[in-house]
Amino acid sequence: MNHITAVSTVAVPVTDQDRAVAFYVDTLGFDLRMDAPLLQLGGRWIVVAPPGSSTALALAPAGDDTPAGGDTGIRFGTSDAAAAHAALTEQGVEAGDLLSWPGVPPMFTFRDPDGNVLYLVEG
């Protein structure tokens, strides 16, 4: 029997939670859903998400076992990858080339302030 019904939250390790909130909320336009002290993690439990999304990100304090700056494998969706690429690069976000291959949706990588690699895919 399958008791798992959804992916609710994916953790992204960050070294500065305030800087991460500013990036995800102010630059990417995510909603701040929760910001509560969590001393067990040495910081706060912060949850952000694209407006209307059922899946969220937890901006968790980085540590020895969970260092910041890696490839998260997280792929966000967009209706227009080219416009999103232009908007993010205009805001100074480090973004890779816009990839557009036959039969594959346009996409690109970008990095948050900790160097975590994220993906934006049209579709």
N, CA, C and O atoms as a GROMACS GRO file, in nm:
protein
  492
    1MET      N    1   0.084  -0.118   0.000
    1MET     CA    2   0.000   0.000   0.000
    1MET      C    3   0.089   0.124   0.000
    1MET      O    4   0.186   0.130   0.076
    2ASN      N    5   0.058   0.221  -0.082
    2ASN     CA    6   0.136   0.343  -0.093
    2ASN      C    7   0.079   0.450  -0.002
    2ASN      O    8  -0.034   0.496  -0.023
    3HIS      N    9   0.155   0.490   0.099
    3HIS     CA   10   0.111   0.593   0.192
    3HIS      C   11   0.163   0.731   0.156
    3HIS      O   12   0.125   0.830   0.219
    4ILE      N   13   0.248   0.741   0.056
    4ILE     CA   14   0.302   0.870   0.013
    4ILE      C   15   0.211   0.927  -0.094
    4ILE      O   16   0.182   0.861  -0.194
    5THR      N   17   0.165   1.050  -0.071
    5THR     CA   18   0.067   1.108  -0.161
    5THR      C   19   0.114   1.234  -0.234
    5THR      O   20   0.046   1.280  -0.326
    6ALA      N   21   0.229   1.289  -0.195
    6ALA     CA   22   0.274   1.412  -0.260
    6ALA      C   23   0.418   1.441  -0.223
    6ALA      O   24   0.472   1.384  -0.128
    7VAL      N   25   0.480   1.531  -0.300
    7VAL     CA   26   0.606   1.592  -0.262
    7VAL      C   27   0.568   1.729  -0.209
    7VAL      O   28   0.522   1.815  -0.285
    8SER      N   29   0.586   1.751  -0.080
    8SER     CA   30   0.541   1.878  -0.022
    8SER      C   31   0.652   1.981  -0.013
    8SER      O   32   0.632   2.098  -0.048
    9THR      N   33   0.770   1.940   0.034
    9THR     CA   34   0.879   2.035   0.055
    9THR      C   35   1.012   1.971   0.021
    9THR      O   36   1.037   1.855   0.054
   10VAL      N   37   1.098   2.047  -0.046
   10VAL     CA   38   1.233   2.004  -0.079
   10VAL      C   39   1.329   2.102  -0.011
   10VAL      O   40   1.314   2.224  -0.027
   11ALA      N   41   1.426   2.052   0.063
   11ALA     CA   42   1.520   2.140   0.134
   11ALA      C   43   1.634   2.183   0.044
   11ALA      O   44   1.689   2.104  -0.033
   12VAL      N   45   1.670   2.310   0.055
   12VAL     CA   46   1.785   2.367  -0.015
   12VAL      C   47   1.876   2.425   0.093
   12VAL      O   48   1.834   2.514   0.167
   13PRO      N   49   2.000   2.376   0.103
   13PRO     CA   50   2.089   2.428   0.207
   13PRO      C   51   2.141   2.567   0.172
   13PRO      O   52   2.186   2.592   0.060
   14VAL      N   53   2.135   2.657   0.271
   14VAL     CA   54   2.180   2.795   0.251
   14VAL      C   55   2.267   2.836   0.369
   14VAL      O   56   2.249   2.788   0.481
   15THR      N   57   2.361   2.926   0.344
   15THR     CA   58   2.451   2.971   0.450
   15THR      C   59   2.400   3.095   0.520
   15THR      O   60   2.439   3.121   0.634
   16ASP      N   61   2.314   3.172   0.456
   16ASP     CA   62   2.260   3.294   0.514
   16ASP      C   63   2.109   3.295   0.483
   16ASP      O   64   2.068   3.325   0.371
   17GLN      N   65   2.030   3.262   0.584
   17GLN     CA   66   1.886   3.248   0.559
   17GLN      C   67   1.820   3.379   0.520
   17GLN      O   68   1.728   3.378   0.438
   18ASP      N   69   1.863   3.491   0.576
   18ASP     CA   70   1.803   3.619   0.539
   18ASP      C   71   1.832   3.652   0.392
   18ASP      O   72   1.744   3.698   0.320
   19ARG      N   73   1.955   3.628   0.349
   19ARG     CA   74   1.992   3.653   0.209
   19ARG      C   75   1.912   3.560   0.117
   19ARG      O   76   1.867   3.601   0.010
   20ALA      N   77   1.895   3.435   0.159
   20ALA     CA   78   1.819   3.340   0.079
   20ALA      C   79   1.673   3.382   0.066
   20ALA      O   80   1.615   3.374  -0.042
   21VAL      N   81   1.613   3.426   0.176
   21VAL     CA   82   1.473   3.473   0.170
   21VAL      C   83   1.462   3.589   0.074
   21VAL      O   84   1.370   3.593  -0.008
   22ALA      N   85   1.554   3.684   0.082
   22ALA     CA   86   1.551   3.799  -0.009
   22ALA      C   87   1.557   3.753  -0.154
   22ALA      O   88   1.484   3.806  -0.238
   23PHE      N   89   1.643   3.657  -0.185
   23PHE     CA   90   1.656   3.609  -0.322
   23PHE      C   91   1.528   3.539  -0.368
   23PHE      O   92   1.472   3.573  -0.472
   24TYR      N   93   1.483   3.442  -0.292
   24TYR     CA   94   1.369   3.362  -0.336
   24TYR      C   95   1.239   3.442  -0.336
   24TYR      O   96   1.154   3.421  -0.422
   25VAL      N   97   1.223   3.534  -0.241
   25VAL     CA   98   1.099   3.613  -0.234
   25VAL      C   99   1.108   3.736  -0.324
   25VAL      O  100   1.020   3.758  -0.407
   26ASP      N  101   1.212   3.816  -0.308
   26ASP     CA  102   1.220   3.943  -0.383
   26ASP      C  103   1.262   3.925  -0.528
   26ASP      O  104   1.207   3.991  -0.616
   27THR      N  105   1.359   3.838  -0.554
   27THR     CA  106   1.409   3.821  -0.691
   27THR      C  107   1.324   3.724  -0.771
   27THR      O  108   1.287   3.753  -0.885
   28LEU      N  109   1.292   3.607  -0.712
   28LEU     CA  110   1.217   3.506  -0.786
   28LEU      C  111   1.065   3.523  -0.772
   28LEU      O  112   0.990   3.466  -0.851
   29GLY      N  113   1.021   3.600  -0.676
   29GLY     CA  114   0.877   3.624  -0.660
   29GLY      C  115   0.803   3.515  -0.584
   29GLY      O  116   0.681   3.505  -0.594
   30PHE      N  117   0.875   3.433  -0.507
   30PHE     CA  118   0.810   3.328  -0.429
   30PHE      C  119   0.735   3.388  -0.312
   30PHE      O  120   0.764   3.500  -0.268
   31ASP      N  121   0.639   3.314  -0.260
   31ASP     CA  122   0.568   3.351  -0.138
   31ASP      C  123   0.645   3.297  -0.018
   31ASP      O  124   0.698   3.186  -0.023
   32LEU      N  125   0.651   3.374   0.088
   32LEU     CA  126   0.707   3.328   0.215
   32LEU      C  127   0.593   3.263   0.292
   32LEU      O  128   0.501   3.331   0.336
   33ARG      N  129   0.600   3.132   0.308
   33ARG     CA  130   0.491   3.057   0.372
   33ARG      C  131   0.513   3.034   0.521
   33ARG      O  132   0.418   3.023   0.597
   34MET      N  133   0.639   3.027   0.562
   34MET     CA  134   0.668   3.006   0.704
   34MET      C  135   0.808   3.055   0.735
   34MET      O  136   0.900   3.039   0.655
   35ASP      N  137   0.823   3.114   0.852
   35ASP     CA  138   0.954   3.156   0.902
   35ASP      C  139   0.946   3.145   1.054
   35ASP      O  140   0.898   3.236   1.121
   36ALA      N  141   0.994   3.034   1.108
   36ALA     CA  142   0.984   3.007   1.250
   36ALA      C  143   1.119   2.962   1.306
   36ALA      O  144   1.194   2.894   1.237
   37PRO      N  145   1.150   3.001   1.430
   37PRO     CA  146   1.274   2.956   1.492
   37PRO      C  147   1.278   2.803   1.500
   37PRO      O  148   1.178   2.739   1.531
   38LEU      N  149   1.394   2.747   1.472
   38LEU     CA  150   1.413   2.603   1.486
   38LEU      C  151   1.556   2.581   1.536
   38LEU      O  152   1.648   2.556   1.459
   39LEU      N  153   1.570   2.590   1.666
   39LEU     CA  154   1.703   2.584   1.728
   39LEU      C  155   1.773   2.452   1.700
   39LEU      O  156   1.896   2.448   1.696
   40GLN      N  157   1.697   2.343   1.682
   40GLN     CA  158   1.757   2.212   1.655
   40GLN      C  159   1.841   2.214   1.528
   40GLN      O  160   1.936   2.138   1.515
   41LEU      N  161   1.806   2.300   1.433
   41LEU     CA  162   1.881   2.310   1.308
   41LEU      C  163   1.981   2.425   1.310
   41LEU      O  164   2.056   2.444   1.214
   42GLY      N  165   1.984   2.500   1.418
   42GLY     CA  166   2.076   2.613   1.426
   42GLY      C  167   2.030   2.732   1.346
   42GLY      O  168   2.113   2.812   1.301
   43GLY      N  169   1.903   2.746   1.329
   43GLY     CA  170   1.850   2.860   1.253
   43GLY      C  171   1.699   2.863   1.260
   43GLY      O  172   1.639   2.851   1.367
   44ARG      N  173   1.638   2.880   1.143
   44ARG     CA  174   1.493   2.890   1.134
   44ARG      C  175   1.441   2.790   1.033
   44ARG      O  176   1.514   2.744   0.945
   45TRP      N  177   1.313   2.756   1.046
   45TRP     CA  178   1.245   2.674   0.946
   45TRP      C  179   1.174   2.772   0.855
   45TRP      O  180   1.074   2.832   0.893
   46ILE      N  181   1.227   2.788   0.734
   46ILE     CA  182   1.175   2.884   0.638
   46ILE      C  183   1.125   2.807   0.517
   46ILE      O  184   1.196   2.725   0.460
   47VAL      N  185   1.001   2.835   0.479
   47VAL     CA  186   0.940   2.769   0.364
   47VAL      C  187   0.895   2.877   0.265
   47VAL      O  188   0.824   2.970   0.302
   48VAL      N  189   0.938   2.862   0.140
   48VAL     CA  190   0.899   2.952   0.031
   48VAL      C  191   0.847   2.867  -0.084
   48VAL      O  192   0.881   2.749  -0.096
   49ALA      N  193   0.765   2.929  -0.169
   49ALA     CA  194   0.711   2.856  -0.285
   49ALA      C  195   0.663   2.953  -0.390
   49ALA      O  196   0.625   3.066  -0.359
   50PRO      N  197   0.665   2.911  -0.516
   50PRO     CA  198   0.602   2.992  -0.619
   50PRO      C  199   0.454   3.009  -0.584
   50PRO      O  200   0.394   2.917  -0.529
   51PRO      N  201   0.396   3.123  -0.615
   51PRO     CA  202   0.254   3.144  -0.585
   51PRO      C  203   0.168   3.032  -0.643
   51PRO      O  204   0.180   2.998  -0.761
   52GLY      N  205   0.081   2.975  -0.560
   52GLY     CA  206  -0.010   2.871  -0.604
   52GLY      C  207   0.048   2.732  -0.612
   52GLY      O  208  -0.024   2.637  -0.641
   53SER      N  209   0.178   2.716  -0.586
   53SER     CA  210   0.241   2.585  -0.596
   53SER      C  211   0.210   2.499  -0.474
   53SER      O  212   0.204   2.548  -0.361
   54SER      N  213   0.190   2.370  -0.498
   54SER     CA  214   0.168   2.278  -0.386
   54SER      C  215   0.300   2.225  -0.331
   54SER      O  216   0.304   2.170  -0.222
   55THR      N  217   0.409   2.242  -0.405
   55THR     CA  218   0.542   2.200  -0.360
   55THR      C  219   0.620   2.325  -0.321
   55THR      O  220   0.615   2.427  -0.390
   56ALA      N  221   0.693   2.316  -0.209
   56ALA     CA  222   0.765   2.431  -0.156
   56ALA      C  223   0.912   2.397  -0.134
   56ALA      O  224   0.952   2.281  -0.143
   57LEU      N  225   0.991   2.500  -0.106
   57LEU     CA  226   1.131   2.483  -0.069
   57LEU      C  227   1.149   2.522   0.076
   57LEU      O  228   1.093   2.623   0.121
   58ALA      N  229   1.225   2.443   0.149
   58ALA     CA  230   1.269   2.481   0.283
   58ALA      C  231   1.410   2.534   0.270
   58ALA      O  232   1.498   2.465   0.219
   59LEU      N  233   1.433   2.656   0.314
   59LEU     CA  234   1.566   2.717   0.308
   59LEU      C  235   1.635   2.681   0.439
   59LEU      O  236   1.632   2.757   0.536
   60ALA      N  237   1.699   2.565   0.439
   60ALA     CA  238   1.755   2.506   0.560
   60ALA      C  239   1.900   2.549   0.580
   60ALA      O  240   1.974   2.566   0.482
   61PRO      N  241   1.942   2.565   0.706
   61PRO     CA  242   2.081   2.600   0.731
   61PRO      C  243   2.176   2.492   0.677
   61PRO      O  244   2.157   2.373   0.703
   62ALA      N  245   2.277   2.535   0.602
   62ALA     CA  246   2.378   2.443   0.551
   62ALA      C  247   2.461   2.391   0.667
   62ALA      O  248   2.475   2.456   0.770
   63GLY      N  249   2.515   2.273   0.649
   63GLY     CA  250   2.601   2.214   0.752
   63GLY      C  251   2.702   2.121   0.688
   63GLY      O  252   2.710   2.110   0.565
   64ASP      N  253   2.781   2.054   0.771
   64ASP     CA  254   2.883   1.963   0.720
   64ASP      C  255   2.823   1.852   0.634
   64ASP      O  256   2.880   1.815   0.532
   65ASP      N  257   2.708   1.799   0.675
   65ASP     CA  258   2.643   1.692   0.599
   65ASP      C  259   2.558   1.743   0.484
   65ASP      O  260   2.524   1.668   0.393
   66THR      N  261   2.524   1.871   0.488
   66THR     CA  262   2.440   1.931   0.384
   66THR      C  263   2.499   2.066   0.342
   66THR      O  264   2.446   2.171   0.377
   67PRO      N  265   2.609   2.062   0.267
   67PRO     CA  266   2.672   2.188   0.226
   67PRO      C  267   2.592   2.260   0.118
   67PRO      O  268   2.523   2.196   0.038
   68ALA      N  269   2.602   2.390   0.117
   68ALA     CA  270   2.540   2.470   0.012
   68ALA      C  271   2.629   2.468  -0.111
   68ALA      O  272   2.748   2.436  -0.102
   69GLY      N  273   2.572   2.502  -0.226
   69GLY     CA  274   2.651   2.519  -0.347
   69GLY      C  275   2.652   2.402  -0.442
   69GLY      O  276   2.735   2.396  -0.532
   70GLY      N  277   2.561   2.308  -0.423
   70GLY     CA  278   2.558   2.192  -0.512
   70GLY      C  279   2.446   2.199  -0.614
   70GLY      O  280   2.368   2.294  -0.617
   71ASP      N  281   2.440   2.098  -0.695
   71ASP     CA  282   2.333   2.084  -0.794
   71ASP      C  283   2.212   2.026  -0.722
   71ASP      O  284   2.214   1.910  -0.680
   72THR      N  285   2.108   2.105  -0.708
   72THR     CA  286   1.989   2.061  -0.635
   72THR      C  287   1.905   1.961  -0.713
   72THR      O  288   1.833   1.881  -0.654
   73GLY      N  289   1.914   1.966  -0.846
   73GLY     CA  290   1.828   1.883  -0.929
   73GLY      C  291   1.686   1.936  -0.938
   73GLY      O  292   1.601   1.874  -1.001
   74ILE      N  293   1.659   2.049  -0.875
   74ILE     CA  294   1.523   2.105  -0.871
   74ILE      C  295   1.495   2.176  -1.002
   74ILE      O  296   1.571   2.262  -1.046
   75ARG      N  297   1.384   2.139  -1.062
   75ARG     CA  298   1.340   2.202  -1.187
   75ARG      C  299   1.209   2.274  -1.164
   75ARG      O  300   1.108   2.215  -1.125
   76PHE      N  301   1.212   2.405  -1.188
   76PHE     CA  302   1.092   2.488  -1.180
   76PHE      C  303   1.033   2.500  -1.319
   76PHE      O  304   1.104   2.485  -1.419
   77GLY      N  305   0.904   2.526  -1.326
   77GLY     CA  306   0.838   2.543  -1.454
   77GLY      C  307   0.812   2.690  -1.485
   77GLY      O  308   0.799   2.773  -1.395
   78THR      N  309   0.806   2.720  -1.613
   78THR     CA  310   0.774   2.854  -1.660
   78THR      C  311   0.699   2.844  -1.792
   78THR      O  312   0.712   2.746  -1.864
   79SER      N  313   0.621   2.945  -1.822
   79SER     CA  314   0.551   2.945  -1.950
   79SER      C  315   0.637   3.004  -2.061
   79SER      O  316   0.606   2.985  -2.179
   80ASP      N  317   0.746   3.075  -2.026
   80ASP     CA  318   0.831   3.138  -2.127
   80ASP      C  319   0.975   3.142  -2.075
   80ASP      O  320   1.014   3.234  -2.004
   81ALA      N  321   1.054   3.042  -2.112
   81ALA     CA  322   1.192   3.032  -2.063
   81ALA      C  323   1.278   3.149  -2.110
   81ALA      O  324   1.361   3.198  -2.035
   82ALA      N  325   1.259   3.194  -2.233
   82ALA     CA  326   1.340   3.304  -2.285
   82ALA      C  327   1.314   3.432  -2.206
   82ALA      O  328   1.408   3.503  -2.170
   83ALA      N  329   1.188   3.463  -2.179
   83ALA     CA  330   1.154   3.583  -2.102
   83ALA      C  331   1.205   3.572  -1.958
   83ALA      O  332   1.254   3.669  -1.902
   84ALA      N  333   1.193   3.454  -1.900
   84ALA     CA  334   1.243   3.434  -1.764
   84ALA      C  335   1.394   3.448  -1.759
   84ALA      O  336   1.448   3.508  -1.666
   85HIS      N  337   1.463   3.393  -1.857
   85HIS     CA  338   1.609   3.403  -1.865
   85HIS      C  339   1.650   3.550  -1.873
   85HIS      O  340   1.741   3.594  -1.801
   86ALA      N  341   1.584   3.626  -1.959
   86ALA     CA  342   1.616   3.768  -1.974
   86ALA      C  343   1.590   3.844  -1.844
   86ALA      O  344   1.672   3.926  -1.802
   87ALA      N  345   1.479   3.817  -1.780
   87ALA     CA  346   1.443   3.888  -1.656
   87ALA      C  347   1.542   3.856  -1.544
   87ALA      O  348   1.584   3.946  -1.471
   88LEU      N  349   1.579   3.730  -1.529
   88LEU     CA  350   1.672   3.694  -1.422
   88LEU      C  351   1.811   3.750  -1.446
   88LEU      O  352   1.875   3.800  -1.353
   89THR      N  353   1.859   3.743  -1.570
   89THR     CA  354   1.993   3.797  -1.596
   89THR      C  355   1.994   3.949  -1.579
   89THR      O  356   2.095   4.005  -1.536
   90GLU      N  357   1.883   4.017  -1.613
   90GLU     CA  358   1.874   4.162  -1.592
   90GLU      C  359   1.881   4.196  -1.444
   90GLU      O  360   1.926   4.305  -1.407
   91GLN      N  361   1.837   4.104  -1.359
   91GLN     CA  362   1.842   4.126  -1.214
   91GLN      C  363   1.976   4.083  -1.154
   91GLN      O  364   1.994   4.089  -1.032
   92GLY      N  365   2.069   4.040  -1.238
   92GLY     CA  366   2.200   4.002  -1.191
   92GLY      C  367   2.213   3.859  -1.143
   92GLY      O  368   2.313   3.822  -1.081
   93VAL      N  369   2.113   3.776  -1.172
   93VAL     CA  370   2.119   3.636  -1.133
   93VAL      C  371   2.213   3.563  -1.228
   93VAL      O  372   2.208   3.582  -1.349
   94GLU      N  373   2.300   3.481  -1.171
   94GLU     CA  374   2.392   3.401  -1.252
   94GLU      C  375   2.314   3.291  -1.322
   94GLU      O  376   2.265   3.198  -1.257
   95ALA      N  377   2.302   3.300  -1.453
   95ALA     CA  378   2.224   3.203  -1.530
   95ALA      C  379   2.309   3.148  -1.643
   95ALA      O  380   2.391   3.218  -1.702
   96GLY      N  381   2.288   3.019  -1.672
   96GLY     CA  382   2.354   2.956  -1.786
   96GLY      C  383   2.285   2.996  -1.915
   96GLY      O  384   2.188   3.071  -1.915
   97ASP      N  385   2.337   2.944  -2.024
   97ASP     CA  386   2.278   2.971  -2.155
   97ASP      C  387   2.137   2.914  -2.163
   97ASP      O  388   2.106   2.812  -2.101
   98LEU      N  389   2.053   2.980  -2.240
   98LEU     CA  390   1.920   2.928  -2.269
   98LEU      C  391   1.936   2.816  -2.370
   98LEU      O  392   1.983   2.839  -2.482
   99LEU      N  393   1.898   2.697  -2.332
   99LEU     CA  394   1.912   2.580  -2.419
   99LEU      C  395   1.780   2.554  -2.490
   99LEU      O  396   1.674   2.551  -2.428
  100SER      N  397   1.788   2.536  -2.620
  100SER     CA  398   1.668   2.510  -2.699
  100SER      C  399   1.704   2.407  -2.805
  100SER      O  400   1.756   2.440  -2.912
  101TRP      N  401   1.676   2.282  -2.773
  101TRP     CA  402   1.708   2.172  -2.862
  101TRP      C  403   1.581   2.115  -2.922
  101TRP      O  404   1.477   2.116  -2.856
  102PRO      N  405   1.586   2.065  -3.044
  102PRO     CA  406   1.466   2.006  -3.105
  102PRO      C  407   1.407   1.895  -3.018
  102PRO      O  408   1.478   1.806  -2.973
  103GLY      N  409   1.277   1.902  -2.996
  103GLY     CA  410   1.207   1.799  -2.921
  103GLY      C  411   1.219   1.808  -2.771
  103GLY      O  412   1.162   1.725  -2.699
  104VAL      N  413   1.292   1.908  -2.721
  104VAL     CA  414   1.311   1.926  -2.577
  104VAL      C  415   1.266   2.067  -2.541
  104VAL      O  416   1.295   2.160  -2.616
  105PRO      N  417   1.195   2.085  -2.429
  105PRO     CA  418   1.151   2.221  -2.395
  105PRO      C  419   1.270   2.312  -2.363
  105PRO      O  420   1.369   2.267  -2.306
  106PRO      N  421   1.259   2.440  -2.399
  106PRO     CA  422   1.365   2.535  -2.365
  106PRO      C  423   1.388   2.538  -2.214
  106PRO      O  424   1.294   2.526  -2.136
  107MET      N  425   1.515   2.552  -2.174
  107MET     CA  426   1.550   2.550  -2.032
  107MET      C  427   1.684   2.616  -2.009
  107MET      O  428   1.760   2.639  -2.102
  108PHE      N  429   1.711   2.646  -1.882
  108PHE     CA  430   1.842   2.698  -1.844
  108PHE      C  431   1.864   2.673  -1.695
  108PHE      O  432   1.770   2.649  -1.620
  109THR      N  433   1.989   2.679  -1.655
  109THR     CA  434   2.024   2.669  -1.514
  109THR      C  435   2.046   2.810  -1.460
  109THR      O  436   2.078   2.903  -1.534
  110PHE      N  437   2.029   2.823  -1.330
  110PHE     CA  438   2.067   2.946  -1.261
  110PHE      C  439   2.108   2.911  -1.120
  110PHE      O  440   2.082   2.801  -1.071
  111ARG      N  441   2.173   3.006  -1.054
  111ARG     CA  442   2.226   2.981  -0.920
  111ARG      C  443   2.169   3.081  -0.822
  111ARG      O  444   2.149   3.199  -0.853
  112ASP      N  445   2.143   3.031  -0.701
  112ASP     CA  446   2.102   3.122  -0.593
  112ASP      C  447   2.229   3.183  -0.533
  112ASP      O  448   2.339   3.148  -0.576
  113PRO      N  449   2.217   3.273  -0.436
  113PRO     CA  450   2.337   3.339  -0.381
  113PRO      C  451   2.438   3.244  -0.318
  113PRO      O  452   2.555   3.280  -0.303
  114ASP      N  453   2.397   3.122  -0.280
  114ASP     CA  454   2.490   3.024  -0.224
  114ASP      C  455   2.553   2.936  -0.331
  114ASP      O  456   2.633   2.849  -0.300
  115GLY      N  457   2.518   2.958  -0.457
  115GLY     CA  458   2.571   2.877  -0.565
  115GLY      C  459   2.494   2.749  -0.590
  115GLY      O  460   2.536   2.666  -0.671
  116ASN      N  461   2.380   2.731  -0.522
  116ASN     CA  462   2.296   2.614  -0.548
  116ASN      C  463   2.242   2.622  -0.690
  116ASN      O  464   2.186   2.724  -0.730
  117VAL      N  465   2.260   2.516  -0.767
  117VAL     CA  466   2.214   2.512  -0.906
  117VAL      C  467   2.068   2.473  -0.910
  117VAL      O  468   2.027   2.372  -0.852
  118LEU      N  469   1.989   2.554  -0.981
  118LEU     CA  470   1.846   2.531  -1.002
  118LEU      C  471   1.821   2.534  -1.152
  118LEU      O  472   1.904   2.585  -1.228
  119TYR      N  473   1.708   2.482  -1.195
  119TYR     CA  474   1.674   2.474  -1.338
  119TYR      C  475   1.539   2.540  -1.360
  119TYR      O  476   1.452   2.536  -1.273
  120LEU      N  477   1.522   2.601  -1.476
  120LEU     CA  478   1.393   2.655  -1.517
  120LEU      C  479   1.361   2.597  -1.654
  120LEU      O  480   1.437   2.613  -1.750
  121VAL      N  481   1.248   2.529  -1.663
  121VAL     CA  482   1.209   2.455  -1.784
  121VAL      C  483   1.073   2.506  -1.830
  121VAL      O  484   0.979   2.518  -1.751
  122GLU      N  485   1.064   2.535  -1.959
  122GLU     CA  486   0.936   2.577  -2.016
  122GLU      C  487   0.845   2.458  -2.033
  122GLU      O  488   0.886   2.351  -2.076
  123GLY      N  489   0.721   2.479  -1.999
  123GLY     CA  490   0.627   2.370  -2.021
  123GLY      C  491   0.500   2.379  -1.944
  123GLY      O  492   0.415   2.291  -1.956
   0.00000   0.00000   0.00000
